[in-house]
Amino acid sequence: MKRILVTGAAGFVGRHALTTLASAAGPTDEIVGIGRGRSADLPAGVTFKSLDLLDTSGLADFIATFRPTDILHLAAIASVQQSASAPGETWRVNIGGLLNLAEAVIRFSPEATLFFVSSGEVYGRAFLTGDLLTEEAPPDPCGAYACSKWFGEMILRDVLKNGRFVVLRPFNHIGLGQDERFVVPSFAGQIARIEAGLVPPVLEVGNLDAARDFLPVADVVRAYAMLIAHGAQIKSGTVFNVASGQPRSIASVLADMRRHARAPFEVRTAADRMRPSEIPVAAGDASRLSASTGWVPREDWDTTLSDILAYARTNLRG
C-alpha cells in the first residue's frame, strides 16, 4: 500500500500528476494533493487539502497524520521570468517550503521517499558545450530559479542524509493549463485571439533562435509515476533527467503552431519579450531514466501542439 503525497497539486504539472498517479494506483493506495487555494476536478480516489508549505506547524501536523510513503514535491515558483522579477520570493518559497517539508518527513515519516522535482535549468552554463547533458554534467546554474533548485538538491543531501530522496531534473514541458508566461501557451493564446478577431493579426515574440528540450507534460508526469513505482529499487540520492534529447528552436515551434492556425498572422519581435540568453541550446540525455524504468517519450508532438491551441481557443482571454 502506498500513501502518495503531491505538493503543488493545484498547479499546472500537479493537476496532470494527480490524474496519472490515480490511473496507476492500486486499490489500497491513497493519493493526497496539497497546495495553495483549491484544486478542481480531482480524479476519483484523490483528495486535496489546502496547505501552504511555509506553514511549518500545519505541514508537520499533516505529515504526522498522513505518514506518506512517497512524496512528489512539485510546489515551487516555477517560472524563470517570475523568479527573475521576484528573486527574494523565489528563494523564500522554493527553499523555505522544501526545508519545512524535509524536516517534517525526517521527524514523522522517515521511511518515505521524497521525489524532489528540481530542473534541467540547474546545468546552466554547462549547456555551452552544445552536448546533450547527462546527470554527470556539473551544474552551473544562472538566476534565482535555477540556483534555488540546485541549492534545494544540496539541502536534501544534508537534511535527508539518513532518509530517502530522489532528484528529478525535468526539462521544458508543455500541455493544457500552462499559463502564458511560458512560450508555447503564449503563442497559442495570441493565435487564438487573432483567430477570434480580438487583436490585430500580429504575433509578438522574443528570441526565436534559442533551442530547448520540450516534452509534453503527459510524458513528464508518466516518468514521475514510473519512478515512484520503482522507488524501492532506486538508490537514495540518485538524479534523473526527464528529457526528450531533441532540442527544438523556438522558431521551429512557432512554425509548427502556425500550421494549425486558422488565420494568417505577422510575426513581430517585441522588446518586452526579449530576454537575453547566453545559452543557445539546452537539451538533456534521459538514458538513466529509461534504463531504470523503461520510460521513453511517447506523446505525439504535433497532436500536443494542436491540443494546446484548441485549449487556448476554448479559454480565450482578451
Backbone hydrogen bonds, N-H to C=O, Kabsch-Sander energy under -0.5 kcal/mol:
donor,donor_aa,acceptor,acceptor_aa,energy
4,I,2,K,-0.6
4,I,30,E,-3.2
5,L,70,D,-2.7
6,V,32,V,-2.4
7,T,5,L,-0.5
7,T,72,L,-2.3
8,G,34,I,-0.7
9,A,6,V,-0.5
9,A,34,I,-2.4
11,G,8,G,-1.6
15,R,11,G,-2.4
16,H,12,F,-1.2
17,A,13,V,-2.8
18,L,14,G,-2.5
19,T,15,R,-1.5
20,T,16,H,-2.2
21,L,17,A,-3.0
22,A,18,L,-2.3
23,S,19,T,-1.8
24,A,20,T,-1.2
25,A,21,L,-0.8
25,A,22,A,-0.6
29,D,26,G,-1.2
30,E,2,K,-2.8
31,I,45,G,-0.7
32,V,4,I,-2.7
33,G,47,T,-2.8
34,I,6,V,-2.7
35,G,49,K,-1.3
46,V,43,P,-1.8
47,T,31,I,-1.9
49,K,33,G,-2.6
51,L,35,G,-1.9
51,L,49,K,-0.7
55,D,52,D,-2.1
56,T,54,L,-1.4
59,L,55,D,-2.7
60,A,56,T,-2.2
61,D,57,S,-2.5
62,F,58,G,-1.9
63,I,59,L,-2.6
64,A,60,A,-2.4
65,T,61,D,-1.6
66,F,62,F,-3.1
67,R,63,I,-2.3
69,T,3,R,-2.3
70,D,3,R,-1.6
71,I,113,T,-2.5
72,L,5,L,-3.2
73,H,71,I,-0.8
73,H,115,F,-2.7
74,L,7,T,-0.8
74,L,72,L,-1.1
78,A,76,A,-0.8
80,V,78,A,-0.5
83,S,79,S,-2.6
84,A,80,V,-1.9
85,S,81,Q,-1.4
86,A,82,Q,-1.3
90,T,86,A,-2.0
91,W,87,P,-2.3
92,R,88,G,-2.3
93,V,89,E,-2.7
94,N,90,T,-2.7
95,I,91,W,-2.0
96,G,91,W,-1.0
96,G,92,R,-0.9
97,G,93,V,-1.6
98,L,94,N,-0.6
99,L,95,I,-2.7
100,N,96,G,-2.2
101,L,97,G,-2.1
102,A,98,L,-3.0
103,E,99,L,-2.5
104,A,100,N,-1.9
105,V,101,L,-2.3
106,I,102,A,-2.4
107,R,103,E,-1.8
108,F,104,A,-2.7
109,S,105,V,-2.4
112,A,109,S,-2.0
113,T,69,T,-2.1
114,L,112,A,-0.5
114,L,164,R,-2.2
115,F,71,I,-3.7
115,F,113,T,-0.7
116,F,114,L,-0.9
116,F,166,V,-2.7
117,V,73,H,-1.8
117,V,115,F,-0.6
118,S,116,F,-1.3
118,S,168,L,-2.7
120,G,170,P,-2.9
122,V,119,S,-1.6
123,Y,120,G,-1.6
124,G,121,E,-1.0
125,R,140,D,-2.2
126,A,123,Y,-2.8
127,F,124,G,-2.0
128,L,125,R,-1.6
129,T,126,A,-1.4
130,G,127,F,-2.4
133,L,131,D,-0.6
133,L,283,A,-2.1
137,A,134,T,-1.6
140,D,122,V,-1.1
146,A,142,C,-0.6
147,C,143,G,-2.4
148,S,144,A,-2.5
149,K,145,Y,-1.8
150,W,146,A,-2.3
151,F,147,C,-2.8
152,G,148,S,-1.8
153,E,149,K,-1.8
154,M,150,W,-1.8
155,I,151,F,-2.6
156,L,152,G,-2.1
157,R,153,E,-1.5
158,D,154,M,-0.8
158,D,155,I,-1.0
159,V,155,I,-3.3
160,L,156,L,-1.9
161,K,158,D,-1.3
163,G,160,L,-1.7
164,R,112,A,-0.7
166,V,114,L,-2.6
167,V,238,T,-2.7
168,L,116,F,-3.0
169,R,240,F,-3.4
171,F,242,V,-2.2
172,N,213,D,-0.6
174,I,215,L,-2.1
178,Q,175,G,-1.4
182,F,179,D,-1.7
186,S,182,F,-1.8
187,F,183,V,-2.4
188,A,184,V,-2.5
189,G,185,P,-2.8
190,Q,186,S,-2.1
191,I,187,F,-2.5
192,A,188,A,-2.5
193,R,189,G,-2.0
194,I,190,Q,-2.2
195,E,191,I,-2.7
196,A,192,A,-1.8
197,G,194,I,-1.4
198,L,193,R,-2.3
199,V,193,R,-0.9
202,V,200,P,-2.6
203,L,266,E,-3.6
204,E,202,V,-0.6
205,V,268,R,-2.3
208,L,206,G,-0.6
211,A,280,P,-3.0
212,R,248,R,-2.5
213,D,282,A,-0.8
214,F,212,R,-0.9
214,F,246,Q,-0.6
215,L,172,N,-1.8
217,V,174,I,-3.4
219,D,216,P,-1.1
220,V,216,P,-1.5
221,V,217,V,-2.8
222,R,218,A,-1.5
223,A,219,D,-1.7
224,Y,220,V,-1.8
225,A,221,V,-2.4
226,M,222,R,-2.3
227,L,223,A,-2.2
228,I,224,Y,-2.4
229,A,225,A,-2.1
230,H,226,M,-1.6
231,G,228,I,-1.2
233,Q,230,H,-1.8
234,I,230,H,-0.5
234,I,231,G,-1.4
237,G,165,F,-4.2
238,T,235,K,-1.8
240,F,167,V,-2.6
242,V,169,R,-2.0
243,A,241,N,-0.5
248,R,212,R,-3.0
250,I,210,A,-2.4
251,A,208,L,-2.1
253,V,249,S,-1.9
254,L,250,I,-2.4
255,A,251,A,-2.1
256,D,252,S,-2.2
257,M,253,V,-2.1
258,R,254,L,-2.4
259,R,255,A,-1.1
260,H,257,M,-1.4
261,A,257,M,-0.6
261,A,258,R,-1.0
266,E,201,P,-2.8
268,R,203,L,-2.6
268,R,266,E,-0.5
270,A,205,V,-2.7
273,R,270,A,-1.6
274,M,270,A,-0.6
274,M,271,A,-1.1
275,R,273,R,-0.7
282,A,211,A,-1.9
285,D,133,L,-2.8
286,A,284,G,-0.6
290,S,286,A,-2.2
291,A,287,S,-2.7
292,S,288,R,-2.0
293,T,289,L,-2.1
294,G,290,S,-2.2
295,W,289,L,-0.6
304,T,300,D,-2.1
305,L,301,W,-2.2
306,S,302,D,-2.3
307,D,303,T,-2.5
308,I,304,T,-2.2
309,L,305,L,-2.2
310,A,306,S,-2.2
311,Y,307,D,-2.3
312,A,308,I,-2.1
313,R,309,L,-2.1
314,T,310,A,-1.7
315,N,311,Y,-1.5
316,L,313,R,-0.7
